[in-house]
Amino acid sequence: MLQTVSELLRLEGHEVLPFSNSTEAIAAISAHSPELVVTDLYLDKTRPQGMEILEKARALHPPATVIVITGFGSIDTAVDAMKHGAFDYLEKPFKVEEFRLAVQRALSYNAAISETAFLRKQLKKKYHFSQIIGNAPKMQEVFKMVERVADTESTILVLGESGTGKELVARALHFNSQRQFGPFVPINCSALPENLLESELFGHKRGAFTGAINDKKGLFQEADGGTIFLDEVGSMSPLLQSRLLRVLQEREVRRVGDNTPVYVNVRVVAATNEPLEQRIKEGTFREDLYYRLNVISIQLPPLRERVDDIPLLAAHFLQHKGNSRSGAPFRITRPAMDALCAHDWPGNVRELENAIERAVTLCESETVRTRDLPPSLLKKLNLSTFSDDDALETAQLPSIPESATHAIHPTTENKTLNVSEVPPVNGNGCDSLQPLKNFIRDQELGHLNRALHQCGGDKEKAALLLGVSLATLYRKLAGDERDS
């Protein structure tokens, strides 16, 4: 049986480590961290050693997928193995095709788990608080506050003008908290009329109103175990304000048309672009709700108050808009950069991003000039001051490392700033070298990314090109250091 199964798996292109001794098999599991373990329940007639192998395989991080093989009359033991984490079991004698399908399902499951872990890691990386770009002192205060309060259960009120990145802060709070594996549910409270917003937030029971043909969960229930982001919370009607206050106080919701409360475990992050204190004075916002929401407040400064961050933000957006038609990275002339820095940006960071996107779309080469900037921006400026000239030097911006974005200090003393330059390692001694393990991991990741690029992002083709399984590729991309 061992020889038959091993040969069958090798013919399918898998690397196989066969054992007929449970002690040797358990030692190999620890040494090689396999993706899939296929084990008989009884390697001899004394005891079900397969359960020990199953326990060891499932104790790996991440755990290996296990298929259990059992003889006739041992189905109860096989079911027990399923309860302890086995993916599937086969009863002897089994057909070859049946075995093939079981292995294929197990490896597909493994790949899906690896992909999920990879995507979660990418999400967390994308919404890490360091991805909120800025060096201005006010932004540094924001970074410190987000880092301090992310992993708490406190209700957060994010304050700032439209386009300053309030939702980005909310996502950073969620993906850097213990709730990161729960849902993040955003809603703009100003985008829906009162009756629809009430149904969206709290849900409704069938027949509660015309058109309610089915029971519907509200967003608070959808966000159970995670975070709900209430954008523009100041636009809520007095009725919805009272209902929201009830949720914050009692941690329970009632669907429209239902008298039975439902407990929800949700963290609330709210945001507003208008001063709620003024709304309280006008009598349009509940003071008690304000104090419930404003447990901890985070104030985002407008872009006009952090002009020094404009070159850094422009560099970020230029890098993330891809390359020009010629394949070269986008650059920007110094007059164009001066024009960006001279604008007051009433739409804040979002307006700047849109301006860069428009510019790289319309520019005729890889260099963005003042004529490529939005006309509304240029009308407010003295164009003679910012006129372009083909002989003028470009102001290429420094690349922004994806980690610790807020720690970057752009150089302004040099005459040119090269977008492809990597900041040198600090120091000249041994302390400046990274550990060999980290260097090898970086080289491996670079090789994986080149393979993905060559295969047009198709992970299955990249795995085939590299000679590894799809699950191994996902694991490597996610930074898992297990041996493949």
C-alpha positions as CSV (number, residue, x, y, z in Angstrom):
1,M,0.0,0.0,0.0
2,L,2.8,2.4,0.9
3,Q,4.7,1.8,-2.3
4,T,1.5,2.0,-4.4
5,V,0.4,5.3,-2.9
6,S,3.9,6.8,-3.1
7,E,4.4,6.0,-6.7
8,L,0.9,7.3,-7.6
9,L,1.7,10.6,-5.9
10,R,5.1,10.9,-7.6
11,L,3.5,10.3,-11.0
12,E,1.2,13.3,-10.2
13,G,4.4,15.4,-9.7
14,H,4.5,15.6,-5.9
15,E,7.5,15.2,-3.7
16,V,6.8,12.2,-1.4
17,L,8.4,11.1,1.9
18,P,7.2,7.6,2.6
19,F,7.3,6.0,6.1
20,S,6.0,2.7,7.6
21,N,7.1,3.7,11.1
22,S,5.1,6.2,13.1
23,T,8.1,7.5,15.1
24,E,10.1,8.2,11.9
25,A,7.0,9.8,10.3
26,I,6.4,12.1,13.3
27,A,10.1,13.2,13.2
28,A,9.8,13.9,9.4
29,I,6.7,16.0,9.9
30,S,8.6,18.2,12.3
31,A,11.7,18.4,10.0
32,H,9.9,19.0,6.6
33,S,6.6,20.7,7.5
34,P,4.7,18.9,4.6
35,E,1.6,20.4,3.0
36,L,-0.3,17.1,3.0
37,V,-0.1,14.1,5.2
38,V,-1.7,10.8,4.1
39,T,-1.7,8.2,6.9
40,D,-3.3,4.9,7.8
41,L,-4.9,4.8,11.2
42,Y,-3.1,1.6,12.1
43,L,0.5,1.1,11.0
44,D,0.4,-2.0,13.1
45,K,-2.3,-3.8,15.1
46,T,-1.3,-2.4,18.6
47,R,-2.8,1.1,18.6
48,P,-4.0,3.8,16.1
49,Q,-0.7,5.5,15.5
50,G,-2.4,7.6,12.8
51,M,-4.0,9.7,15.5
52,E,-0.6,10.7,16.8
53,I,0.5,11.5,13.3
54,L,-2.7,13.6,12.8
55,E,-2.1,15.5,16.1
56,K,1.5,16.3,15.1
57,A,0.6,17.4,11.6
58,R,-2.2,19.6,12.8
59,A,0.2,21.2,15.4
60,L,2.4,22.7,12.6
61,H,2.1,26.4,11.9
62,P,0.3,26.6,9.6
63,P,-1.2,23.1,10.1
64,A,-0.8,20.4,7.4
65,T,-3.8,19.0,5.7
66,V,-4.4,15.3,6.6
67,I,-6.1,12.4,4.8
68,V,-6.8,9.3,6.9
69,I,-6.9,5.8,5.5
70,T,-8.9,3.2,7.4
71,G,-9.8,-0.4,7.0
72,F,-13.3,-1.9,7.1
73,G,-14.9,-1.7,10.6
74,S,-12.9,1.3,11.7
75,I,-15.3,4.0,10.5
76,D,-16.0,5.2,14.0
77,T,-12.3,5.9,14.6
78,A,-12.1,7.7,11.2
79,V,-15.0,9.9,12.2
80,D,-13.2,10.6,15.4
81,A,-10.2,11.6,13.4
82,M,-12.3,14.0,11.4
83,K,-13.4,15.6,14.6
84,H,-9.7,16.1,15.5
85,G,-8.9,17.9,12.3
86,A,-8.5,15.4,9.5
87,F,-9.6,16.8,6.2
88,D,-11.0,13.5,4.7
89,Y,-10.8,9.8,5.1
90,L,-10.8,6.8,2.7
91,E,-11.9,3.3,3.4
92,K,-9.8,0.5,2.2
93,P,-9.9,-0.8,-0.5
94,F,-10.3,2.4,-2.4
95,K,-10.1,3.2,-6.1
96,V,-7.1,5.0,-7.6
97,E,-9.4,7.8,-9.0
98,E,-11.0,8.2,-5.6
99,F,-7.6,8.7,-4.0
100,R,-6.5,11.1,-6.7
101,L,-9.7,13.2,-6.1
102,A,-9.2,13.2,-2.3
103,V,-5.6,14.5,-2.7
104,Q,-6.6,17.1,-5.3
105,R,-9.4,18.4,-3.0
106,A,-7.0,18.5,0.0
107,L,-4.3,20.5,-1.9
108,S,-6.9,22.8,-3.4
109,Y,-8.2,23.5,0.2
110,N,-4.6,24.1,1.2
111,A,-4.1,26.6,-1.6
112,A,-7.3,28.4,-0.6
113,I,-6.2,28.6,3.0
114,S,-2.8,29.9,1.9
115,E,-4.4,32.4,-0.4
116,T,-6.7,33.7,2.3
117,A,-3.7,34.1,4.7
118,F,-1.8,35.9,2.0
119,L,-4.6,38.2,1.2
120,R,-5.2,39.0,4.8
121,K,-1.5,39.8,5.2
122,Q,-1.6,42.0,2.2
123,L,-4.7,43.8,3.5
124,K,-3.0,44.3,6.9
125,K,0.1,45.6,5.1
126,K,-1.9,47.9,2.8
127,Y,-3.8,49.4,5.7
128,H,-1.0,49.5,8.2
129,F,-0.9,52.9,9.8
130,S,2.6,53.5,8.2
131,Q,0.8,53.6,4.8
132,I,-0.7,56.9,5.7
133,I,1.9,59.2,4.2
134,G,3.2,62.3,5.8
135,N,6.1,63.8,7.6
136,A,4.5,67.0,8.9
137,P,4.4,67.2,12.8
138,K,0.6,67.1,12.8
139,M,0.7,63.8,10.7
140,Q,3.3,62.3,13.1
141,E,0.8,63.0,15.9
142,V,-1.9,61.1,13.9
143,F,0.5,58.2,13.4
144,K,1.2,58.0,17.2
145,M,-2.4,58.2,18.1
146,V,-3.5,55.5,15.6
147,E,-0.8,53.2,16.8
148,R,-1.7,53.7,20.5
149,V,-5.5,53.2,20.1
150,A,-5.8,50.7,17.3
151,D,-5.8,47.6,19.5
152,T,-8.3,49.0,22.0
153,E,-12.1,48.6,22.1
154,S,-12.7,52.4,22.4
155,T,-15.1,54.2,20.1
156,I,-13.1,56.5,17.8
157,L,-14.2,59.8,16.2
158,V,-12.1,60.8,13.2
159,L,-12.3,64.5,12.4
160,G,-11.2,66.1,9.1
161,E,-12.2,67.8,5.9
162,S,-13.3,65.8,2.9
163,G,-10.5,64.1,1.2
164,T,-8.1,64.0,4.2
165,G,-8.1,60.2,4.5
166,K,-10.6,59.5,7.3
167,E,-11.6,56.1,5.9
168,L,-8.0,55.1,5.5
169,V,-7.4,55.9,9.2
170,A,-10.5,53.8,10.1
171,R,-9.2,50.8,8.0
172,A,-5.8,51.2,9.7
173,L,-7.5,51.1,13.1
174,H,-9.4,47.9,12.1
175,F,-6.6,46.0,10.4
176,N,-4.2,46.7,13.2
177,S,-6.5,45.5,16.0
178,Q,-7.6,42.2,17.4
179,R,-10.6,42.5,15.2
180,Q,-8.6,42.4,12.0
181,F,-10.0,38.9,11.1
182,G,-13.6,40.2,11.5
183,P,-15.4,42.3,8.9
184,F,-14.8,46.0,8.2
185,V,-18.1,47.5,7.1
186,P,-18.1,51.1,5.9
187,I,-21.2,53.3,5.2
188,N,-21.6,56.9,4.3
189,C,-24.5,58.2,6.4
190,S,-25.1,61.1,4.1
191,A,-25.6,59.0,1.0
192,L,-29.0,57.5,1.9
193,P,-32.4,58.9,3.0
194,E,-33.5,58.3,6.6
195,N,-35.7,55.3,6.0
196,L,-33.2,53.5,3.8
197,L,-30.3,54.3,6.1
198,E,-32.3,52.9,9.1
199,S,-32.9,49.7,7.2
200,E,-29.3,49.5,6.1
201,L,-27.9,50.0,9.6
202,F,-30.3,48.0,11.7
203,G,-32.0,45.7,9.2
204,H,-35.7,45.0,8.9
205,K,-38.2,42.2,9.4
206,R,-40.3,40.9,6.5
207,G,-43.4,43.0,6.0
208,A,-42.1,45.9,8.1
209,F,-42.8,48.3,5.2
210,T,-43.7,48.2,1.6
211,G,-41.0,46.3,-0.3
212,A,-39.7,44.4,2.7
213,I,-40.3,41.0,1.2
214,N,-37.6,39.2,3.2
215,D,-35.9,39.5,6.6
216,K,-32.7,41.6,6.2
217,K,-29.6,41.8,8.5
218,G,-28.4,45.3,9.2
219,L,-24.8,46.4,8.8
220,F,-24.3,46.3,12.6
221,Q,-25.1,42.6,12.5
222,E,-22.9,42.2,9.3
223,A,-20.0,43.8,11.2
224,D,-20.4,41.5,14.3
225,G,-16.9,40.7,15.5
226,G,-15.4,43.5,13.5
227,T,-15.6,47.2,12.9
228,I,-18.3,49.5,11.5
229,F,-17.3,52.8,10.0
230,L,-19.9,55.5,10.1
231,D,-18.7,58.2,7.7
232,E,-20.4,61.6,7.9
233,V,-22.2,60.7,11.1
234,G,-23.2,64.3,11.6
235,S,-25.8,64.0,8.8
236,M,-27.9,61.4,10.7
237,S,-31.5,62.4,11.5
238,P,-32.5,62.8,15.2
239,L,-34.4,59.5,15.1
240,L,-31.3,57.5,13.9
241,Q,-29.1,59.4,16.4
242,S,-31.3,58.0,19.2
243,R,-31.1,54.5,17.8
244,L,-27.4,54.7,17.4
245,L,-27.1,55.9,21.0
246,R,-29.0,52.8,22.1
247,V,-26.5,50.6,20.2
248,L,-23.5,52.2,21.8
249,Q,-25.0,52.0,25.2
250,E,-26.5,48.5,25.2
251,R,-24.6,46.8,22.4
252,E,-27.8,45.6,20.9
253,V,-29.9,46.4,17.8
254,R,-33.5,46.0,16.9
255,R,-34.5,45.5,13.3
256,V,-37.2,47.7,11.8
257,G,-40.5,46.0,12.6
258,D,-39.0,43.7,15.2
259,N,-39.2,44.0,19.0
260,T,-36.6,41.4,19.7
261,P,-33.1,42.9,20.4
262,V,-30.0,41.2,18.9
263,Y,-26.7,41.6,20.7
264,V,-23.8,42.7,18.5
265,N,-20.1,42.8,19.3
266,V,-19.0,45.7,17.1
267,R,-16.4,48.5,17.4
268,V,-17.7,51.8,16.1
269,V,-15.4,54.2,14.3
270,A,-17.2,57.4,13.2
271,A,-16.1,60.3,11.1
272,T,-17.3,63.8,10.2
273,N,-16.1,66.7,8.1
274,E,-18.1,69.3,10.1
275,P,-17.8,70.5,13.7
276,L,-20.3,68.6,15.7
277,E,-20.1,71.1,18.6
278,Q,-21.8,73.6,16.3
279,R,-24.5,71.1,15.3
280,I,-25.1,70.6,19.1
281,K,-25.6,74.3,19.6
282,E,-28.0,74.4,16.6
283,G,-30.0,71.5,18.2
284,T,-29.4,69.2,15.2
285,F,-27.1,66.7,16.9
286,R,-27.5,65.0,20.3
287,E,-25.0,66.0,22.9
288,D,-25.1,62.6,24.7
289,L,-24.4,60.8,21.4
290,Y,-21.5,63.2,20.7
291,Y,-19.9,62.2,24.0
292,R,-20.5,58.5,23.3
293,L,-18.8,58.8,19.9
294,N,-16.0,61.1,21.0
295,V,-14.3,58.8,23.4
296,I,-11.1,59.2,21.5
297,S,-10.8,61.7,18.7
298,I,-8.2,61.8,15.9
299,Q,-7.9,65.1,14.0
300,L,-6.6,64.9,10.4
301,P,-5.0,68.1,9.2
302,P,-5.9,69.5,5.8
303,L,-3.3,69.4,3.1
304,R,-2.8,73.1,3.1
305,E,-1.5,72.8,6.6
306,R,1.2,70.3,5.6
307,V,2.6,71.6,2.4
308,D,5.9,69.9,2.9
309,D,4.1,66.6,2.4
310,I,3.0,67.4,-1.1
311,P,6.2,66.2,-2.8
312,L,6.1,63.0,-0.8
313,L,2.4,62.4,-1.7
314,A,3.1,63.2,-5.3
315,A,5.9,60.7,-5.4
316,H,3.6,58.0,-3.9
317,F,0.9,58.6,-6.5
318,L,3.3,58.8,-9.4
319,Q,4.8,55.5,-8.4
320,H,1.4,53.8,-7.9
321,K,0.0,55.0,-11.3
322,G,2.4,52.7,-13.1
323,N,4.8,53.4,-15.9
324,S,4.4,55.6,-19.0
325,R,3.7,54.2,-22.4
326,S,7.4,53.9,-23.0
327,G,7.8,51.8,-19.9
328,A,9.8,54.4,-18.0
329,P,8.6,55.6,-14.6
330,F,6.8,58.9,-14.5
331,R,8.7,62.0,-13.7
332,I,7.6,65.6,-13.0
333,T,9.2,68.9,-13.9
334,R,10.2,71.3,-11.1
335,P,7.8,74.0,-12.3
336,A,4.9,71.4,-12.2
337,M,6.0,70.4,-8.7
338,D,6.2,74.1,-7.6
339,A,2.6,74.5,-9.0
340,L,1.4,71.6,-6.9
341,C,3.0,73.0,-3.8
342,A,1.5,76.5,-4.4
343,H,-2.1,75.2,-4.7
344,D,-4.2,75.3,-1.5
345,W,-5.9,71.9,-2.3
346,P,-9.5,72.4,-1.0
347,G,-10.1,68.8,-1.9
348,N,-7.1,67.7,0.1
349,V,-5.2,64.5,-0.6
350,R,-8.0,63.1,-2.8
351,E,-7.8,66.1,-5.0
352,L,-4.0,65.8,-5.3
353,E,-4.4,62.1,-6.2
354,N,-6.9,62.9,-8.9
355,A,-4.7,65.7,-10.3
356,I,-1.8,63.3,-10.5
357,E,-3.9,60.6,-12.2
358,R,-5.2,63.2,-14.7
359,A,-1.7,64.4,-15.4
360,V,-0.1,60.9,-16.1
361,T,-3.1,60.0,-18.3
362,L,-2.8,63.1,-20.5
363,C,1.0,63.7,-20.5
364,E,2.6,63.0,-23.9
365,S,5.8,61.4,-22.4
366,E,7.0,60.0,-19.2
367,T,7.4,63.6,-17.8
368,V,4.4,65.5,-16.2
369,R,4.5,69.2,-17.0
370,T,2.4,72.1,-15.8
371,R,0.2,71.9,-18.9
372,D,-0.8,68.4,-17.8
373,L,-2.2,69.6,-14.5
374,P,-6.0,70.4,-14.1
375,P,-7.1,73.7,-15.6
376,S,-8.9,74.6,-12.4
377,L,-5.6,74.4,-10.5
378,L,-3.7,76.5,-13.1
379,K,-6.3,79.2,-13.1
380,K,-5.6,80.0,-9.5
381,L,-1.8,80.3,-10.2
382,N,0.4,82.8,-12.0
383,L,1.2,80.6,-15.0
384,S,4.3,82.7,-15.9
385,T,5.9,81.7,-12.7
386,F,5.4,78.0,-13.4
387,S,6.0,77.9,-17.1
388,D,7.6,74.7,-18.5
389,D,10.7,74.5,-20.7
390,D,12.1,71.4,-22.3
391,A,15.5,72.3,-21.0
392,L,14.3,72.6,-17.4
393,E,15.4,69.9,-15.0
394,T,12.9,67.4,-13.8
395,A,12.2,67.0,-10.1
396,Q,12.1,63.3,-9.8
397,L,10.9,62.1,-6.4
398,P,12.4,59.5,-4.0
399,S,10.8,56.1,-3.9
400,I,8.7,55.4,-0.9
401,P,9.5,52.1,1.0
402,E,6.2,50.3,1.7
403,S,7.2,49.9,5.3
404,A,7.5,52.9,7.6
405,T,6.2,55.3,5.1
406,H,5.8,58.0,7.7
407,A,9.5,57.7,8.6
408,I,10.7,59.0,5.2
409,H,12.2,62.5,5.1
410,P,12.4,63.6,1.5
411,T,15.7,65.3,0.5
412,T,15.2,68.8,-0.8
413,E,18.8,70.0,-0.8
414,N,19.9,68.0,-3.9
415,K,19.2,69.5,-7.3
416,T,17.5,66.3,-8.6
417,L,15.6,63.6,-6.7
418,N,15.6,60.2,-8.5
419,V,12.5,58.2,-8.3
420,S,14.4,54.9,-8.7
421,E,17.0,55.6,-5.9
422,V,16.9,53.5,-2.8
423,P,18.0,55.2,0.4
424,P,21.4,53.9,1.4
425,V,21.9,51.8,4.5
426,N,22.8,53.9,7.5
427,G,26.3,53.4,8.9
428,N,29.4,51.9,7.6
429,G,30.1,49.1,10.1
430,C,28.8,45.6,10.5
431,D,25.6,46.9,12.1
432,S,24.5,48.2,8.7
433,L,24.2,44.7,7.2
434,Q,20.9,42.8,7.5
435,P,20.9,39.2,8.7
436,L,21.6,36.6,6.1
437,K,18.2,35.0,6.7
438,N,16.5,38.3,5.8
439,F,18.7,38.8,2.7
440,I,17.9,35.3,1.4
441,R,14.2,35.9,2.0
442,D,14.3,39.2,0.1
443,Q,16.1,37.6,-2.8
444,E,13.6,34.8,-2.9
445,L,10.7,37.2,-2.8
446,G,12.2,39.2,-5.6
447,H,12.6,36.0,-7.7
448,L,8.9,35.1,-7.0
449,N,7.7,38.5,-8.0
450,R,9.8,38.4,-11.3
451,A,8.1,35.1,-12.1
452,L,4.7,36.5,-11.4
453,H,5.5,39.5,-13.6
454,Q,6.7,37.2,-16.4
455,C,3.4,35.2,-16.1
456,G,1.2,38.3,-16.2
457,G,0.2,37.8,-12.5
458,D,-1.1,34.3,-13.1
459,K,-0.1,32.5,-9.9
460,E,-0.7,29.0,-11.2
461,K,1.6,29.6,-14.2
462,A,4.2,31.1,-12.0
463,A,4.1,28.1,-9.6
464,L,4.6,25.8,-12.6
465,L,7.4,27.9,-13.9
466,L,9.2,27.9,-10.5
467,G,8.5,24.2,-10.0
468,V,6.6,24.6,-6.7
469,S,3.0,23.9,-5.8
470,L,0.4,26.8,-5.8
471,A,0.1,26.5,-2.0
472,T,3.9,26.9,-1.6
473,L,3.9,29.9,-3.8
474,Y,1.2,31.6,-1.7
475,R,3.0,30.7,1.4
476,K,6.3,32.1,0.2
477,L,4.6,35.3,-1.0
478,A,3.0,35.6,2.5
479,G,6.4,35.5,4.1
480,D,6.0,32.0,5.7
481,E,9.5,30.5,6.2
482,R,8.4,26.8,6.2
483,D,10.3,24.5,3.9
484,S,8.4,23.5,0.8
